[in-house]
Amino acid sequence: MSKIGKKNIILPKESSIKVENNTVTVSGPKGSKKLTINDKIFSSKVNDKNEFQILPLNKVIDKKTQILWGTYRSLVNNAIKGVSVGHEKILEITGVGFRANLKGDKLNLQLGFSHDINFPIPKDIKLTVEKQTIIKISGVDKELVSKVASNIKALKPVEPYKGKGVKEKNQFVLRKEGKKK
């Protein structure tokens, strides 16, 4: 039995979920999201306590089914959280002269290179820049928010000697000692 898959997902009052064949549609105040669940292996339903549950069809559960059960439950839970509250990542830029600005639908980054970097913002993502060194990335889709944050962090990874670069808030950076004379 999957420990994660067994847990029911409590639906918030403002969000709703609709199950049709192998498609699960979650909608809430922030937007809506569609997911597909393999209906040959799992059945999904909303019980009378307003909880969503996914159950395997077979009584005998193999290892692959256990893994998929937990994965589908986590995907649905992330979708419900995304449409009701939203997902958010906060990036910090550290370094002299390093800064970020919003210019239309592009994020302009000055990261110590000889040129500015114009990062295109996907249409489902909302970006805000605070104090030129803090970037807030928010959206409904957790995977897309994390992907955009990862792409921005990859433009200038944090170097271990002075700690300059782009990192997530509360990300630990192992610092190294410099040269000794």
Stockholm file with secondary structure:
# STOCKHOLM 1.0

chainA/1-181         MSKIGKKNIILPKESSIKVENNTVTVSGPKGSKKLTINDKIFSSKVNDKNEFQILPLNKVIDKKTQILWGTYRSLVNNAIKGVSVGHEKILEITGVGFRANLKGDKLNLQLGFSHDINFPIPKDIKLTVEKQTIIKISGVDKELVSKVASNIKALKPVEPYKGKGVKEKNQFVLRKEGKKK
#=GR chainA/1-181 SS CCHHHHSCEECCTTCEEEEETTEEEEEETTEEEEEECCTTTEEEEECTTSEEEEEESSSSCCHHHHHHHHHHHHHHHHHHHHHHTCEEEEEEEESTTCEEEEETTEEEEECSSSSCEEEECCTTEEEEEETTTEEEEEESCHHHHHHHHHHHHHHSCCCTTTCCEEEETTCCCCCCCCCCC
#=GC SS_cons         CCHHHHSCEECCTTCEEEEETTEEEEEETTEEEEEECCTTTEEEEECTTSEEEEEESSSSCCHHHHHHHHHHHHHHHHHHHHHHTCEEEEEEEESTTCEEEEETTEEEEECSSSSCEEEECCTTEEEEEETTTEEEEEESCHHHHHHHHHHHHHHSCCCTTTCCEEEETTCCCCCCCCCCC
//
